[in-house]
Amino acid sequence: MKARVHITLKQGVLDPQGKAIASALHHMGFAGVEGVRQGKFLELDLKSTDRAAAEKEVRTMCERLLANTVIEDYAVELVK
């Protein structure tokens, strides 16, 4: 089973890298971009075949290591 984890900064947290990307896109002629929020994407290969146990384990990984939950949100997606 694979776990896909998307980690993004919480709304209201300053995102200077996102602002830099938006600025670069504007300079390249992509005037329709109103804003950019950058984040991280992780894909984990899991041995578990129990969907509920796998999701619980990945959420624990996010809470303890993968995401800084003070300033970041995360979303977990499990795929076979």
Phi and psi in radians as a Rosetta constraint file:
Dihedral C 1 N 2 CA 2 C 2 CIRCULARHARMONIC -1.935 0.35
Dihedral N 2 CA 2 C 2 N 3 CIRCULARHARMONIC 2.517 0.35
Dihedral C 2 N 3 CA 3 C 3 CIRCULARHARMONIC -2.037 0.35
Dihedral N 3 CA 3 C 3 N 4 CIRCULARHARMONIC 2.242 0.35
Dihedral C 3 N 4 CA 4 C 4 CIRCULARHARMONIC -1.886 0.35
Dihedral N 4 CA 4 C 4 N 5 CIRCULARHARMONIC 2.222 0.35
Dihedral C 4 N 5 CA 5 C 5 CIRCULARHARMONIC -2.119 0.35
Dihedral N 5 CA 5 C 5 N 6 CIRCULARHARMONIC 2.163 0.35
Dihedral C 5 N 6 CA 6 C 6 CIRCULARHARMONIC -1.871 0.35
Dihedral N 6 CA 6 C 6 N 7 CIRCULARHARMONIC 2.156 0.35
Dihedral C 6 N 7 CA 7 C 7 CIRCULARHARMONIC -2.071 0.35
Dihedral N 7 CA 7 C 7 N 8 CIRCULARHARMONIC 2.199 0.35
Dihedral C 7 N 8 CA 8 C 8 CIRCULARHARMONIC -2.338 0.35
Dihedral N 8 CA 8 C 8 N 9 CIRCULARHARMONIC 2.736 0.35
Dihedral C 8 N 9 CA 9 C 9 CIRCULARHARMONIC -1.195 0.35
Dihedral N 9 CA 9 C 9 N 10 CIRCULARHARMONIC 2.504 0.35
Dihedral C 9 N 10 CA 10 C 10 CIRCULARHARMONIC -1.143 0.35
Dihedral N 10 CA 10 C 10 N 11 CIRCULARHARMONIC 2.655 0.35
Dihedral C 10 N 11 CA 11 C 11 CIRCULARHARMONIC -1.010 0.35
Dihedral N 11 CA 11 C 11 N 12 CIRCULARHARMONIC 2.429 0.35
Dihedral C 11 N 12 CA 12 C 12 CIRCULARHARMONIC 1.624 0.35
Dihedral N 12 CA 12 C 12 N 13 CIRCULARHARMONIC -0.243 0.35
Dihedral C 12 N 13 CA 13 C 13 CIRCULARHARMONIC -1.526 0.35
Dihedral N 13 CA 13 C 13 N 14 CIRCULARHARMONIC 2.241 0.35
Dihedral C 13 N 14 CA 14 C 14 CIRCULARHARMONIC -0.999 0.35
Dihedral N 14 CA 14 C 14 N 15 CIRCULARHARMONIC 2.317 0.35
Dihedral C 14 N 15 CA 15 C 15 CIRCULARHARMONIC -2.174 0.35
Dihedral N 15 CA 15 C 15 N 16 CIRCULARHARMONIC 1.377 0.35
Dihedral C 15 N 16 CA 16 C 16 CIRCULARHARMONIC -1.095 0.35
Dihedral N 16 CA 16 C 16 N 17 CIRCULARHARMONIC -0.584 0.35
Dihedral C 16 N 17 CA 17 C 17 CIRCULARHARMONIC -1.178 0.35
Dihedral N 17 CA 17 C 17 N 18 CIRCULARHARMONIC -0.701 0.35
Dihedral C 17 N 18 CA 18 C 18 CIRCULARHARMONIC -1.077 0.35
Dihedral N 18 CA 18 C 18 N 19 CIRCULARHARMONIC -0.727 0.35
Dihedral C 18 N 19 CA 19 C 19 CIRCULARHARMONIC -1.117 0.35
Dihedral N 19 CA 19 C 19 N 20 CIRCULARHARMONIC -0.695 0.35
Dihedral C 19 N 20 CA 20 C 20 CIRCULARHARMONIC -1.128 0.35
Dihedral N 20 CA 20 C 20 N 21 CIRCULARHARMONIC -0.706 0.35
Dihedral C 20 N 21 CA 21 C 21 CIRCULARHARMONIC -1.131 0.35
Dihedral N 21 CA 21 C 21 N 22 CIRCULARHARMONIC -0.776 0.35
Dihedral C 21 N 22 CA 22 C 22 CIRCULARHARMONIC -1.051 0.35
Dihedral N 22 CA 22 C 22 N 23 CIRCULARHARMONIC -0.752 0.35
Dihedral C 22 N 23 CA 23 C 23 CIRCULARHARMONIC -1.090 0.35
Dihedral N 23 CA 23 C 23 N 24 CIRCULARHARMONIC -0.772 0.35
Dihedral C 23 N 24 CA 24 C 24 CIRCULARHARMONIC -1.098 0.35
Dihedral N 24 CA 24 C 24 N 25 CIRCULARHARMONIC -0.712 0.35
Dihedral C 24 N 25 CA 25 C 25 CIRCULARHARMONIC -1.107 0.35
Dihedral N 25 CA 25 C 25 N 26 CIRCULARHARMONIC -0.704 0.35
Dihedral C 25 N 26 CA 26 C 26 CIRCULARHARMONIC -1.085 0.35
Dihedral N 26 CA 26 C 26 N 27 CIRCULARHARMONIC -0.747 0.35
Dihedral C 26 N 27 CA 27 C 27 CIRCULARHARMONIC -1.148 0.35
Dihedral N 27 CA 27 C 27 N 28 CIRCULARHARMONIC -0.409 0.35
Dihedral C 27 N 28 CA 28 C 28 CIRCULARHARMONIC -1.537 0.35
Dihedral N 28 CA 28 C 28 N 29 CIRCULARHARMONIC 0.020 0.35
Dihedral C 28 N 29 CA 29 C 29 CIRCULARHARMONIC 1.731 0.35
Dihedral N 29 CA 29 C 29 N 30 CIRCULARHARMONIC 0.093 0.35
Dihedral C 29 N 30 CA 30 C 30 CIRCULARHARMONIC -1.607 0.35
Dihedral N 30 CA 30 C 30 N 31 CIRCULARHARMONIC 1.251 0.35
Dihedral C 30 N 31 CA 31 C 31 CIRCULARHARMONIC -1.219 0.35
Dihedral N 31 CA 31 C 31 N 32 CIRCULARHARMONIC -0.298 0.35
Dihedral C 31 N 32 CA 32 C 32 CIRCULARHARMONIC -1.355 0.35
Dihedral N 32 CA 32 C 32 N 33 CIRCULARHARMONIC -0.118 0.35
Dihedral C 32 N 33 CA 33 C 33 CIRCULARHARMONIC -1.398 0.35
Dihedral N 33 CA 33 C 33 N 34 CIRCULARHARMONIC 2.042 0.35
Dihedral C 33 N 34 CA 34 C 34 CIRCULARHARMONIC -1.577 0.35
Dihedral N 34 CA 34 C 34 N 35 CIRCULARHARMONIC -0.416 0.35
Dihedral C 34 N 35 CA 35 C 35 CIRCULARHARMONIC -3.025 0.35
Dihedral N 35 CA 35 C 35 N 36 CIRCULARHARMONIC 2.756 0.35
Dihedral C 35 N 36 CA 36 C 36 CIRCULARHARMONIC -2.367 0.35
Dihedral N 36 CA 36 C 36 N 37 CIRCULARHARMONIC 2.343 0.35
Dihedral C 36 N 37 CA 37 C 37 CIRCULARHARMONIC -2.102 0.35
Dihedral N 37 CA 37 C 37 N 38 CIRCULARHARMONIC 2.142 0.35
Dihedral C 37 N 38 CA 38 C 38 CIRCULARHARMONIC -1.665 0.35
Dihedral N 38 CA 38 C 38 N 39 CIRCULARHARMONIC 2.812 0.35
Dihedral C 38 N 39 CA 39 C 39 CIRCULARHARMONIC -2.774 0.35
Dihedral N 39 CA 39 C 39 N 40 CIRCULARHARMONIC -2.801 0.35
Dihedral C 39 N 40 CA 40 C 40 CIRCULARHARMONIC -2.234 0.35
Dihedral N 40 CA 40 C 40 N 41 CIRCULARHARMONIC 2.621 0.35
Dihedral C 40 N 41 CA 41 C 41 CIRCULARHARMONIC -2.228 0.35
Dihedral N 41 CA 41 C 41 N 42 CIRCULARHARMONIC 2.257 0.35
Dihedral C 41 N 42 CA 42 C 42 CIRCULARHARMONIC -2.186 0.35
Dihedral N 42 CA 42 C 42 N 43 CIRCULARHARMONIC 2.474 0.35
Dihedral C 42 N 43 CA 43 C 43 CIRCULARHARMONIC -2.151 0.35
Dihedral N 43 CA 43 C 43 N 44 CIRCULARHARMONIC 2.133 0.35
Dihedral C 43 N 44 CA 44 C 44 CIRCULARHARMONIC -1.963 0.35
Dihedral N 44 CA 44 C 44 N 45 CIRCULARHARMONIC 2.335 0.35
Dihedral C 44 N 45 CA 45 C 45 CIRCULARHARMONIC -1.617 0.35
Dihedral N 45 CA 45 C 45 N 46 CIRCULARHARMONIC 2.138 0.35
Dihedral C 45 N 46 CA 46 C 46 CIRCULARHARMONIC -1.991 0.35
Dihedral N 46 CA 46 C 46 N 47 CIRCULARHARMONIC 2.546 0.35
Dihedral C 46 N 47 CA 47 C 47 CIRCULARHARMONIC -1.350 0.35
Dihedral N 47 CA 47 C 47 N 48 CIRCULARHARMONIC -0.496 0.35
Dihedral C 47 N 48 CA 48 C 48 CIRCULARHARMONIC -1.012 0.35
Dihedral N 48 CA 48 C 48 N 49 CIRCULARHARMONIC 2.476 0.35
Dihedral C 48 N 49 CA 49 C 49 CIRCULARHARMONIC -1.921 0.35
Dihedral N 49 CA 49 C 49 N 50 CIRCULARHARMONIC -0.122 0.35
Dihedral C 49 N 50 CA 50 C 50 CIRCULARHARMONIC -1.562 0.35
Dihedral N 50 CA 50 C 50 N 51 CIRCULARHARMONIC 1.927 0.35
Dihedral C 50 N 51 CA 51 C 51 CIRCULARHARMONIC -1.029 0.35
Dihedral N 51 CA 51 C 51 N 52 CIRCULARHARMONIC -0.798 0.35
Dihedral C 51 N 52 CA 52 C 52 CIRCULARHARMONIC -1.140 0.35
Dihedral N 52 CA 52 C 52 N 53 CIRCULARHARMONIC -0.747 0.35
Dihedral C 52 N 53 CA 53 C 53 CIRCULARHARMONIC -1.153 0.35
Dihedral N 53 CA 53 C 53 N 54 CIRCULARHARMONIC -0.701 0.35
Dihedral C 53 N 54 CA 54 C 54 CIRCULARHARMONIC -1.114 0.35
Dihedral N 54 CA 54 C 54 N 55 CIRCULARHARMONIC -0.787 0.35
Dihedral C 54 N 55 CA 55 C 55 CIRCULARHARMONIC -1.100 0.35
Dihedral N 55 CA 55 C 55 N 56 CIRCULARHARMONIC -0.742 0.35
Dihedral C 55 N 56 CA 56 C 56 CIRCULARHARMONIC -1.063 0.35
Dihedral N 56 CA 56 C 56 N 57 CIRCULARHARMONIC -0.753 0.35
Dihedral C 56 N 57 CA 57 C 57 CIRCULARHARMONIC -1.121 0.35
Dihedral N 57 CA 57 C 57 N 58 CIRCULARHARMONIC -0.753 0.35
Dihedral C 57 N 58 CA 58 C 58 CIRCULARHARMONIC -1.172 0.35
Dihedral N 58 CA 58 C 58 N 59 CIRCULARHARMONIC -0.693 0.35
Dihedral C 58 N 59 CA 59 C 59 CIRCULARHARMONIC -1.089 0.35
Dihedral N 59 CA 59 C 59 N 60 CIRCULARHARMONIC -0.668 0.35
Dihedral C 59 N 60 CA 60 C 60 CIRCULARHARMONIC -1.117 0.35
Dihedral N 60 CA 60 C 60 N 61 CIRCULARHARMONIC -0.715 0.35
Dihedral C 60 N 61 CA 61 C 61 CIRCULARHARMONIC -1.037 0.35
Dihedral N 61 CA 61 C 61 N 62 CIRCULARHARMONIC -0.761 0.35
Dihedral C 61 N 62 CA 62 C 62 CIRCULARHARMONIC -1.109 0.35
Dihedral N 62 CA 62 C 62 N 63 CIRCULARHARMONIC -0.799 0.35
Dihedral C 62 N 63 CA 63 C 63 CIRCULARHARMONIC -1.124 0.35
Dihedral N 63 CA 63 C 63 N 64 CIRCULARHARMONIC -0.620 0.35
Dihedral C 63 N 64 CA 64 C 64 CIRCULARHARMONIC -1.634 0.35
Dihedral N 64 CA 64 C 64 N 65 CIRCULARHARMONIC -0.454 0.35
Dihedral C 64 N 65 CA 65 C 65 CIRCULARHARMONIC -2.490 0.35
Dihedral N 65 CA 65 C 65 N 66 CIRCULARHARMONIC -0.869 0.35
Dihedral C 65 N 66 CA 66 C 66 CIRCULARHARMONIC -1.238 0.35
Dihedral N 66 CA 66 C 66 N 67 CIRCULARHARMONIC -0.587 0.35
Dihedral C 66 N 67 CA 67 C 67 CIRCULARHARMONIC -2.134 0.35
Dihedral N 67 CA 67 C 67 N 68 CIRCULARHARMONIC 2.516 0.35
Dihedral C 67 N 68 CA 68 C 68 CIRCULARHARMONIC -1.587 0.35
Dihedral N 68 CA 68 C 68 N 69 CIRCULARHARMONIC 1.647 0.35
Dihedral C 68 N 69 CA 69 C 69 CIRCULARHARMONIC -1.197 0.35
Dihedral N 69 CA 69 C 69 N 70 CIRCULARHARMONIC -0.122 0.35
Dihedral C 69 N 70 CA 70 C 70 CIRCULARHARMONIC -1.235 0.35
Dihedral N 70 CA 70 C 70 N 71 CIRCULARHARMONIC -0.683 0.35
Dihedral C 70 N 71 CA 71 C 71 CIRCULARHARMONIC -2.115 0.35
Dihedral N 71 CA 71 C 71 N 72 CIRCULARHARMONIC -0.067 0.35
Dihedral C 71 N 72 CA 72 C 72 CIRCULARHARMONIC -2.181 0.35
Dihedral N 72 CA 72 C 72 N 73 CIRCULARHARMONIC 2.556 0.35
Dihedral C 72 N 73 CA 73 C 73 CIRCULARHARMONIC -1.820 0.35
Dihedral N 73 CA 73 C 73 N 74 CIRCULARHARMONIC 2.753 0.35
Dihedral C 73 N 74 CA 74 C 74 CIRCULARHARMONIC -2.459 0.35
Dihedral N 74 CA 74 C 74 N 75 CIRCULARHARMONIC 2.696 0.35
Dihedral C 74 N 75 CA 75 C 75 CIRCULARHARMONIC -2.305 0.35
Dihedral N 75 CA 75 C 75 N 76 CIRCULARHARMONIC 2.382 0.35
Dihedral C 75 N 76 CA 76 C 76 CIRCULARHARMONIC -1.960 0.35
Dihedral N 76 CA 76 C 76 N 77 CIRCULARHARMONIC 2.344 0.35
Dihedral C 76 N 77 CA 77 C 77 CIRCULARHARMONIC -2.246 0.35
Dihedral N 77 CA 77 C 77 N 78 CIRCULARHARMONIC 2.221 0.35
Dihedral C 77 N 78 CA 78 C 78 CIRCULARHARMONIC -1.829 0.35
Dihedral N 78 CA 78 C 78 N 79 CIRCULARHARMONIC 2.326 0.35
Dihedral C 78 N 79 CA 79 C 79 CIRCULARHARMONIC -2.336 0.35
Dihedral N 79 CA 79 C 79 N 80 CIRCULARHARMONIC 2.622 0.35
